[in-house]
Amino acid sequence: MKTDAVEARLRTALAHVAGVHFADDHGTLVVKYRTKIVVVPAETKAVRRMVEKLPEEIPSSTGFKLETYDFDHKRGEPPRPRQAVRTNANWMGDYGTWKMDSRDRQIDGTDKARYYYFAWGSKADPKLIAKVRSALEKGTHELPER
């Protein structure tokens, strides 16, 4: 399975929703629906009085933003170190006005895995979110624990 298959499933699941935008950003499938640009402080380890602010795209209260790509990952291999620090397999970030889920999943029967970053607004249609999750997770399984 390639990202093309995920895109086809997502296009089918979201066919009835007007205003969904699909894009390919250097091998990363990006799907947006009702997003907005906000200005946030740049990530830094030092606390400063003058903090640089950068534009960032987040979902509106009824929208979502999804990024997904496939990468080489042998079956049975542990998660990448960045992902393995999670203690809860159902990790999800709640930012008040929007929620975010991000993880790696092994693609069944291949030496590839899929990473996805999925953020949605707090008032997004739960049925729509469930359809997107189902399309993302079809044909994949959780990576083994370390």
Number of C-alpha atoms within 10 A of each C-alpha: 15 13 17 11 12 20 19 12 18 19 18 12 16 16 11 9 10 8 11 16 12 15 13 13 10 7 12 16 19 19 19 21 19 18 18 16 12 12 11 13 12 12 10 9 6 7 7 8 6 7 13 12 12 12 12 12 13 20 26 21 19 16 23 28 23 22 18 22 21 20 15 11 19 13 16 11 13 14 20 12 9 8 14 17 10 11 9 8 11 9 12 14 11 14 11 9 14 20 17 18 15 17 21 22 21 27 24 15 10 13 14 18 24 22 18 20 15 23 26 28 24 19 12 17 14 11 9 15 17 12 15 20 13 14 20 23 16 12 14 18 14 15 22 13 11 10
